[in-house]
Amino acid sequence: MSAGLRDILRSTVERTGGPPLNTLSEEHHLKLLRLLEESPGMTQRELSAALGVSLGKTNYCLKGLLARGLIKMQNFRSSTNKLAYAYLLTPAGFSAKAELTRRFLKIKMNEYEALKAEIAQLQTEAGQLCSEPAIFQHINSQPRQSK
């Protein structure tokens, strides 16, 4: 992760008061759990495309969810492709998905409130700048360009 991205994530966490989470990883895990709940038969390539991440990252996330007992792999016995698996959420997976959803929603709501406050501040500043006569004098003193 680049230093700039790390700084952006850190400032977002500080601004929102959220816990110091690996937000990107948790966001990917949540999206992955949602996708698997809806379509357990998706291939890793399909999951990768839907998540917008590399196949390696998808495989890494799946292995992490498997190791934590949040999903299980089930072979399609009737499939001619013996490498075809279904990724099924376990009861622990459903609980983890609910907890991730709750935490992610809290972070996003805090970000939303912080952005609303920042927008209001910017609107106030812009209103003050536009009402200052010096700016209007400067704008009015510029020669108009003809088209």
PyMOL commands that set and color helices and strands:
alter all, ss='L'
color gray80, all
select helices_A, chain A and resi 3-16+23-38+44-51+55-67+91-131+133-141
alter helices_A, ss='H'
color red, helices_A
select strands_A, chain A and resi 71-75+85-89
alter strands_A, ss='S'
color yellow, strands_A
deselect
rebuild
show_as cartoon
